């Protein structure tokens, strides 16, 4: 995808937009249904406005206005986002909400997991990844009410 995005930039003299990248990814996934690519990416970025998309393993594109979630823990994470998301959240509030949503999904869905939570921010300053220590700090402040095992 990176090579195709670079080629797009050379041919057109402009950076690839999130929508164009999503369309390109959709074509690749649709052309290779079932094998070897089985994943559900979230694509986001800024062109003239913020853009956010979910792409299915079959190449279907769903544009999102507020937030996007994919994976086996989607139902749990979306439930949290549906209740707690508010327009105009600052970065710290949004980070805490994202970490909370993923934490709940990881706790309730056996296929969600991994050793940590990766968080990325896309804003007017570009793309950046939040340091693992910062994510851990946010996690320690979140109050989750899980039943004791």
Rosetta silent file (secondary structure, phi, psi, omega in degrees, C-alpha in Angstrom):
SEQUENCE: XXXXXXXXXXXXXXXXXXXXXXXXXXXXXXXXXXXXXXXXXXXXXXXXXXXXXXXXXXXXXXXXXXXXXXXXXXXXXXXXXXXXXXXXXXXXXXXXXXXXXXXXXXXXXXXXXXXXXXXXXXXXXXXXXXXXXXXXXXXXXXXXXXXXX
SCORE:     score description
SCORE:     0.000 S_00000001
   1 L     0.000  -38.833 -179.350    0.000    0.000    0.000 S_00000001
   2 H   -62.270  -41.800  179.680    2.849    2.350    0.811 S_00000001
   3 H   -63.720  -41.712  179.244    4.372    1.842   -2.639 S_00000001
   4 H   -66.340  -37.741  177.409    1.013    2.489   -4.289 S_00000001
   5 H   -64.970  -39.549  177.494    0.491    5.606   -2.159 S_00000001
   6 H   -65.775  -40.972  178.097    3.949    6.862   -3.200 S_00000001
   7 H   -63.283  -41.582  176.543    3.159    6.163   -6.861 S_00000001
   8 H   -55.938  -45.995 -179.164   -0.133    8.062   -6.471 S_00000001
   9 H   -64.266  -41.167  179.485    1.813   11.046   -5.129 S_00000001
  10 H   -66.170  -45.449 -177.366    4.340   10.957   -7.980 S_00000001
  11 H   -67.180  -35.407 -173.186    1.664   10.643  -10.679 S_00000001
  12 H  -106.220  -11.912 -179.954   -0.615   13.350   -9.304 S_00000001
  13 L    70.782   21.454  178.616    1.824   15.652   -7.560 S_00000001
  14 L  -147.687  155.617  178.491   -0.216   15.532   -4.343 S_00000001
  15 L   -67.222  148.792  178.373   -0.441   13.331   -1.274 S_00000001
  16 L   -68.673  138.561  178.363   -2.962   10.509   -1.352 S_00000001
  17 L   -83.278  158.271  176.545   -6.186   11.321    0.471 S_00000001
  18 H   -57.448  -37.984  179.861   -7.624    8.978    3.088 S_00000001
  19 H   -65.146  -43.004  179.137  -10.570    8.265    0.772 S_00000001
  20 H   -65.331  -41.176  177.987   -8.281    7.366   -2.153 S_00000001
  21 H   -63.665  -41.773  178.627   -6.155    5.114    0.080 S_00000001
  22 H   -63.614  -42.277  177.717   -9.300    3.429    1.395 S_00000001
  23 H   -63.022  -41.419  178.577  -10.572    2.856   -2.158 S_00000001
  24 H   -62.754  -45.146  179.172   -7.229    1.394   -3.171 S_00000001
  25 H   -63.700  -39.912  178.104   -7.268   -0.923   -0.142 S_00000001
  26 H   -59.475  -43.683  179.515  -10.853   -1.902   -0.917 S_00000001
  27 H   -62.851  -41.614  179.308   -9.875   -2.915   -4.448 S_00000001
  28 H   -64.625  -46.933 -178.864   -6.988   -5.065   -3.185 S_00000001
  29 H   -64.795  -41.379 -179.612   -9.160   -6.778   -0.574 S_00000001
  30 H   -67.156  -36.954  179.791  -12.021   -7.349   -3.011 S_00000001
  31 H   -74.112  -14.048 -178.846   -9.683   -8.755   -5.641 S_00000001
  32 L  -126.510   41.286 -177.213   -8.184  -11.198   -3.126 S_00000001
  33 L   -51.979  137.405  174.492  -11.292  -12.278   -1.224 S_00000001
  34 L    74.897  -30.473 -176.756  -10.722  -14.862    1.471 S_00000001
  35 L  -156.667  136.576    3.175   -6.998  -15.286    0.848 S_00000001
  36 L   -96.789    4.174 -172.945   -4.371  -14.140    1.705 S_00000001
  37 L  -105.195  110.542  175.061   -5.733  -10.948    3.326 S_00000001
  38 L  -129.218   91.973  177.090   -8.219  -11.326    6.158 S_00000001
  39 L  -155.570  164.072 -176.485   -8.212   -8.169    8.252 S_00000001
  40 L  -129.251   87.549 -176.064  -10.488   -5.220    8.942 S_00000001
  41 L   -78.920  155.874  167.493   -8.574   -1.954    8.950 S_00000001
  42 E  -107.754  129.005  179.963   -9.658    1.448   10.141 S_00000001
  43 E  -118.094  128.352  178.790   -8.313    4.199    7.867 S_00000001
  44 E  -140.520  160.812  177.842   -8.247    7.810    8.988 S_00000001
  45 E   173.186 -176.737  179.212   -6.619   11.055    8.038 S_00000001
  46 E  -120.743  131.326  166.729   -7.027   14.684    7.115 S_00000001
  47 L  -119.965 -108.096  173.372   -7.516   16.136    3.667 S_00000001
  48 L   -82.053  -16.366  178.084   -9.738   19.193    3.526 S_00000001
  49 L  -151.518  165.662  175.795  -11.582   17.726    6.539 S_00000001
  50 E   -63.845  140.764  178.936  -11.159   14.760    8.911 S_00000001
  51 E  -131.896  141.932 -178.390  -11.967   11.426    7.268 S_00000001
  52 E  -145.954  131.402 -176.587  -12.553    8.039    8.896 S_00000001
  53 E  -138.886  148.511  166.916  -13.383    4.695    7.262 S_00000001
  54 E  -109.744  142.222  178.042  -13.838    1.048    8.159 S_00000001
  55 E  -127.121  129.023  179.393  -12.974   -1.551    5.507 S_00000001
  56 L   -81.474  166.196  177.426  -14.225   -5.147    5.640 S_00000001
  57 L   -61.731  -16.441 -179.553  -12.087   -8.134    4.569 S_00000001
  58 L   -97.584    0.147  176.202  -14.159   -8.208    1.369 S_00000001
  59 L    96.858    5.888  177.075  -13.452   -4.578    0.507 S_00000001
  60 L   -72.398  137.430 -178.717  -16.679   -2.919    1.637 S_00000001
  61 E  -109.545  134.012  175.957  -16.120    0.676    2.767 S_00000001
  62 E  -127.523  113.571  178.338  -18.083    2.336    5.534 S_00000001
  63 E   -78.125  135.453 -178.890  -17.480    6.041    6.136 S_00000001
  64 L  -115.576  144.054 -178.468  -17.732    7.008    9.808 S_00000001
  65 L   -97.835  -31.710 -174.104  -18.487   10.450   11.196 S_00000001
  66 L  -114.957  -50.039 -178.176  -17.570   10.076   14.891 S_00000001
  67 L  -156.782  161.683 -179.632  -15.592    6.900   15.559 S_00000001
  68 L  -135.947  143.370 -179.240  -14.721    3.561   13.990 S_00000001
  69 L  -142.898  137.149  172.008  -14.219    0.123   15.503 S_00000001
  70 L  -137.471  166.165  176.989  -13.386   -3.248   13.966 S_00000001
  71 L   111.327  176.905 -175.009  -12.505   -6.665   15.279 S_00000001
  72 L   -69.209  -23.200  179.603  -14.088   -9.371   17.375 S_00000001
  73 L   -93.738   16.364 -175.352  -14.647   -7.043   20.348 S_00000001
  74 H   -54.083  -46.745 -175.724  -16.530   -4.466   18.289 S_00000001
  75 H   -58.690  -40.488 -179.309  -19.861   -4.883   20.087 S_00000001
  76 H   -69.849  -46.294 -178.374  -18.301   -4.211   23.480 S_00000001
  77 H   -65.454  -42.863 -179.523  -16.214   -1.247   22.348 S_00000001
  78 H   -64.301  -35.879  177.954  -19.059    0.353   20.378 S_00000001
  79 H   -58.994  -42.826  178.471  -21.352    0.056   23.392 S_00000001
  80 H   -66.626  -45.753 -178.690  -18.917    2.145   25.434 S_00000001
  81 H   -64.407  -40.551  179.155  -18.425    4.673   22.646 S_00000001
  82 H   -59.880  -36.382 -177.822  -22.169    5.006   22.024 S_00000001
  83 H   -81.975  -43.326 -168.245  -22.746    5.907   25.672 S_00000001
  84 H  -100.672  -12.937 -178.495  -19.672    8.024   26.473 S_00000001
  85 L   -69.509  136.812  176.186  -18.707    9.785   23.222 S_00000001
  86 L  -134.220  139.197  175.264  -19.381   13.536   23.168 S_00000001
  87 L   -59.634  144.234  174.515  -18.798   16.018   20.372 S_00000001
  88 L    79.122   17.229  178.138  -15.929   18.405   21.071 S_00000001
  89 L   -64.053  144.729  174.090  -13.931   16.097   23.376 S_00000001
  90 L   -82.233  174.691 -174.426  -10.351   17.187   23.931 S_00000001
  91 H   -62.369  -40.685 -179.797   -7.466   14.805   23.218 S_00000001
  92 H   -63.929  -41.589  178.245   -7.128   13.603   26.823 S_00000001
  93 H   -65.479  -42.756 -179.952  -10.842   12.799   27.055 S_00000001
  94 H   -65.888  -40.473  177.954  -10.804   11.020   23.696 S_00000001
  95 H   -61.488  -47.435  179.331   -7.696    9.033   24.666 S_00000001
  96 H   -60.813  -40.990  179.514   -9.301    7.932   27.944 S_00000001
  97 H   -66.405  -43.436  179.762  -12.496    6.906   26.129 S_00000001
  98 H   -62.446  -44.952 -179.982  -10.617    4.931   23.464 S_00000001
  99 H   -64.716  -40.595  177.901   -8.536    3.108   26.081 S_00000001
 100 H   -61.605  -46.438 -178.869  -11.668    2.371   28.136 S_00000001
 101 H   -61.057  -44.617 -179.777  -13.508    0.975   25.094 S_00000001
 102 H   -69.786  -38.416  178.809  -10.614   -1.303   24.129 S_00000001
 103 H   -60.690  -44.028  178.934  -10.061   -2.385   27.752 S_00000001
 104 H   -65.597  -41.996  178.005  -13.686   -3.463   28.086 S_00000001
 105 H   -62.044  -42.236  179.903  -13.558   -5.305   24.759 S_00000001
 106 H   -63.942  -36.261 -178.159  -10.361   -7.096   25.824 S_00000001
 107 H   -74.333  -32.816 -174.123  -11.927   -8.141   29.118 S_00000001
 108 H   -96.733  -19.177 -175.684  -15.186   -9.438   27.597 S_00000001
 109 L  -117.970  119.343 -175.173  -13.977  -10.950   24.308 S_00000001
 110 L   -64.901  -25.299 -178.529  -11.513  -13.822   24.398 S_00000001
 111 L   -88.738   -7.800  174.901  -10.222  -13.039   20.894 S_00000001
 112 L   -91.920  139.899 -179.968   -9.433   -9.402   21.699 S_00000001
 113 L   168.399 -136.281 -172.375   -6.174   -8.888   23.423 S_00000001
 114 L   104.271  178.221 -175.941   -2.504   -8.682   22.963 S_00000001
 115 L   -85.831  -11.374  179.743    0.017   -7.423   25.444 S_00000001
 116 L  -162.574 -176.511  177.826   -1.037   -3.789   25.294 S_00000001
 117 L  -114.098  125.085  176.782   -3.171   -1.147   23.657 S_00000001
 118 L   -95.764  129.346 -178.950   -1.738    0.842   20.763 S_00000001
 119 L  -125.276  131.581  176.600   -3.130    4.352   20.395 S_00000001
 120 E  -122.053  149.959  178.098   -2.551    6.721   17.491 S_00000001
 121 E  -122.371  133.485  172.788   -3.641   10.321   17.076 S_00000001
 122 E  -120.792  118.310  178.483   -4.337   12.046   13.777 S_00000001
 123 E  -143.235 -169.145 -176.815   -4.829   15.790   14.041 S_00000001
 124 L   -61.218  -18.072  178.512   -3.877   19.001   12.267 S_00000001
 125 L   -89.778   -3.282  179.100   -0.242   18.344   13.277 S_00000001
 126 E   112.620 -155.416 -176.481   -0.191   14.949   11.551 S_00000001
 127 E  -104.632  138.646  173.431    0.040   11.374   12.771 S_00000001
 128 E  -153.654  152.355  177.346    1.657   10.249   16.000 S_00000001
 129 E  -101.463  138.335  179.019    1.606    7.235   18.267 S_00000001
 130 L   -80.103  133.969 -179.531    0.981    7.627   21.974 S_00000001
 131 L   -59.525  141.859 -179.567    3.770    6.220   24.145 S_00000001
 132 H   -57.055  -36.564  179.742    2.951    2.934   25.921 S_00000001
 133 H   -65.409  -37.168  176.990    3.733    4.502   29.306 S_00000001
 134 H   -66.491  -41.140  177.817    1.183    7.251   28.649 S_00000001
 135 H   -63.731  -42.793  178.018   -1.427    4.646   27.686 S_00000001
 136 H   -61.492  -37.824  178.476   -0.640    2.680   30.875 S_00000001
 137 H   -64.380  -41.799  178.277   -1.064    5.866   32.898 S_00000001
 138 H   -65.109  -43.124  179.681   -4.476    6.453   31.323 S_00000001
 139 H   -59.359  -38.375 -177.685   -5.452    2.813   31.958 S_00000001
 140 H   -68.092  -22.099 -179.789   -4.585    3.130   35.643 S_00000001
 141 H   -89.093  -17.071 -176.764   -7.026    6.067   35.993 S_00000001
 142 L   -79.713  130.471  178.271   -9.956    4.341   34.292 S_00000001
 143 L   -96.447  110.960  178.576  -12.425    2.750   36.651 S_00000001
 144 L  -108.407  135.589 -174.415  -13.734   -0.478   35.192 S_00000001
 145 L  -106.613   69.007 -179.680  -16.424   -2.353   37.063 S_00000001
 146 L   -89.233  146.405  176.471  -15.722   -5.970   36.156 S_00000001
 147 L   -66.813  140.160  177.688  -17.119   -8.833   38.158 S_00000001
 148 L   -69.801  141.516 -179.092  -14.519  -10.572   40.301 S_00000001
 149 L   -88.458    0.000    0.000  -13.607  -14.032   39.061 S_00000001
